[in-house]
Amino acid sequence: MKRPSRLLAFFFFLVAITLGQSKILDSDVEIDDRRLVPLTESFGYADGGRLVITLHNISIYSKNSPGADATPSYSLDNFGLFLSPVEADANLELDLAEDKCVLRSVRDLFTFKNSSVQKVMRFEAPSITFNLTVSKGGAYYLYFANCETDTPISFGCHIGEHQQGSNHTIFTIPFDVSYPPQLFSQFFTRGGNRQHSGFQDGASLRRHPRIFGALLQ
């Protein structure tokens, strides 16, 4: 039964090439009133992976407020960030089409009602950092949602996506399953680059269809 062994090795290969990868980026929002704003491309987390988000320079521009001293006409729990599995995009689109607030139906989020976020908005703190542990591994997007109408917002966002947490399992690859190790070597030569790695969202896999097709034959 050669095929099952190759499929198993292929699985471990995919896991191994992504171990230890991280991606650091800045994703700023500038006077944006869209209801859903993607802050990252898809990123693959292992169980226990970490997402670190730092927010700064937060400003809300309510078109319905008559003046700077007026009571805001918006609710801070209508602004928030959340991590969403890529397969949940269809549900998000459905919520938007039905004019629902997506923040009411997602997990792994924090809203601007958080007291630490409000300190940044009042210029009592320069920034706030949130740390999220991804309990279930998979590919995720980070989104910002704005459930208010005619209420643009601006903020700076520094994001660290880390495939593994501090405690993770090391996988090994069974090289004795009848395909040449040189298929793997070209990928591992890039392993020292821990920032903006090409393995995060599957782009590298798509660039090498012949290699991966051969592994499954």
C-alpha positions in Angstrom: 0.0 0.0 0.0 2.4 2.7 -1.2 -0.3 5.4 -1.8 -1.4 5.7 1.9 2.2 6.0 3.1 2.8 8.7 0.6 -0.3 10.6 1.6 0.8 10.4 5.2 4.2 11.7 4.4 2.7 14.5 2.3 0.7 15.5 5.3 3.7 15.6 7.6 5.6 17.5 4.9 3.0 20.2 4.8 3.1 20.5 8.6 6.9 20.5 8.8 7.5 23.2 6.2 5.3 25.6 8.1 6.6 25.0 11.6 8.0 28.1 13.3 6.9 30.6 10.7 5.9 34.1 11.6 4.6 37.1 9.8 4.9 40.7 11.0 3.0 43.5 9.4 1.4 46.9 9.8 -2.2 47.2 8.6 -3.5 50.8 9.0 -7.1 51.9 8.5 -7.6 55.5 7.3 -11.0 57.1 7.6 -12.8 53.9 6.5 -16.5 53.3 6.9 -16.7 49.9 5.4 -18.6 47.4 7.5 -15.9 44.7 7.1 -12.2 45.5 6.6 -9.6 42.7 6.0 -6.4 43.4 8.0 -4.4 40.4 6.9 -4.2 37.7 4.2 -4.9 34.2 5.2 -2.4 32.7 7.7 -2.0 29.1 8.8 -1.9 28.6 12.6 -1.1 25.4 14.4 -2.9 24.5 17.6 -1.7 27.0 20.2 -0.5 29.5 17.6 -0.4 33.2 18.6 -1.8 36.4 17.3 -0.4 39.7 18.7 -2.2 42.9 17.9 -1.1 46.4 18.9 -3.5 49.3 18.2 -2.7 53.0 18.3 -3.9 56.4 17.0 -7.6 55.4 17.2 -10.1 58.0 15.9 -13.8 57.7 15.2 -15.5 60.3 12.9 -19.3 60.2 13.5 -21.1 62.0 10.7 -24.2 62.2 12.9 -22.5 64.0 15.8 -23.3 67.8 15.8 -20.0 68.8 17.3 -16.8 67.9 19.1 -18.5 68.4 22.5 -21.6 66.4 21.7 -22.3 63.0 23.1 -21.2 60.4 20.6 -24.0 58.8 18.6 -22.3 55.5 18.3 -21.7 52.5 20.5 -18.1 51.3 21.0 -19.2 47.6 21.1 -20.1 48.0 17.4 -16.4 48.3 16.5 -14.1 45.3 16.9 -11.5 42.9 15.6 -11.8 39.2 15.2 -10.1 36.1 13.8 -12.2 34.2 11.3 -11.5 30.8 9.6 -11.3 31.2 5.8 -14.2 28.7 5.3 -16.4 31.1 7.3 -16.3 33.9 4.6 -19.5 32.8 3.1 -21.3 33.2 6.4 -19.8 36.7 6.8 -21.0 37.7 3.4 -24.5 36.4 4.2 -24.6 38.4 7.4 -23.5 41.6 5.5 -26.2 40.9 2.8 -28.8 40.6 5.5 -27.6 43.8 7.2 -26.5 42.0 10.4 -23.6 43.0 12.6 -21.0 40.3 12.2 -19.6 41.0 15.7 -22.6 39.3 17.1 -21.9 35.9 15.5 -18.1 35.5 15.7 -15.6 34.4 18.3 -12.0 35.4 19.2 -12.7 39.1 19.2 -12.4 42.2 21.2 -14.4 45.4 20.7 -13.6 49.0 21.3 -15.7 48.9 24.4 -12.6 47.4 26.1 -11.4 49.9 28.7 -7.8 49.7 27.5 -8.9 50.7 24.0 -10.8 53.6 25.4 -7.7 54.8 27.2 -5.9 55.0 23.8 -8.8 56.9 22.3 -8.6 59.4 25.2 -4.8 59.7 24.7 -4.2 58.3 28.2 -2.1 55.5 26.7 0.0 55.4 23.5 -1.2 51.9 22.4 -2.8 48.7 23.6 -1.6 45.2 22.8 -3.8 42.1 22.7 -2.5 38.5 22.7 -4.7 35.7 21.4 -4.0 32.0 21.5 -5.5 30.1 18.6 -6.9 26.9 20.2 -7.8 25.2 16.9 -5.2 25.3 14.1 -6.2 26.3 10.6 -6.1 29.1 8.1 -7.6 32.4 9.4 -8.2 36.0 8.3 -8.0 38.9 10.7 -10.9 41.4 10.2 -12.1 44.7 11.5 -15.8 45.2 11.7 -17.7 48.4 11.9 -21.4 48.0 12.6 -22.2 51.7 12.7 -23.7 53.7 9.9 -21.8 56.7 8.4 -19.1 56.4 11.0 -15.6 56.2 9.5 -12.7 55.2 11.7 -8.9 55.4 11.6 -6.3 53.4 13.6 -2.9 52.0 13.3 -2.5 48.2 13.7 0.8 46.3 14.2 0.2 42.6 13.8 2.3 39.6 14.7 1.1 36.2 13.4 3.0 33.2 14.9 2.2 29.8 13.7 3.4 28.2 17.0 3.1 29.2 20.6 5.9 28.9 23.1 5.1 25.2 23.6 4.8 23.2 20.4 5.3 19.7 19.1 8.2 19.0 16.7 7.2 16.9 13.7 9.6 14.7 11.8 9.3 13.7 8.1 9.5 10.0 7.1 12.0 10.3 4.2 11.9 6.5 3.6 8.7 6.5 1.5 10.2 6.2 -1.9 10.5 9.8 -3.1 13.7 11.8 -3.3 14.7 14.1 -0.4 15.7 16.8 -2.8 12.0 17.6 -3.2 12.1 18.8 0.4 15.5 20.4 0.5 14.6 23.4 -1.7 11.9 24.4 0.8 13.9 24.0 3.9 16.7 26.3 2.7 14.2 29.1 3.3 13.5 28.1 6.9 15.7 30.7 8.5 13.5 33.5 7.2 10.9 34.0 10.0 9.4 37.2 8.5 7.0 37.4 5.5 7.7 33.7 4.7 6.1 32.4 1.5 4.5 29.4 3.3 1.9 31.3 5.2 -1.0 31.3 2.8 -0.3 28.5 0.4 1.2 30.8 -2.3 4.4 28.7 -2.4 2.4 25.5 -2.7 0.5 26.9 -5.7 3.8 27.9 -7.4 5.0 24.3 -7.3 2.1 22.2 -8.6 4.3 19.6 -10.3 6.2 18.8 -7.2 3.1 18.3 -5.1 1.3 16.4 -7.8 4.2 14.0 -7.9 4.0 13.4 -4.2 0.4 12.2 -4.5 0.9 9.9 -7.5 
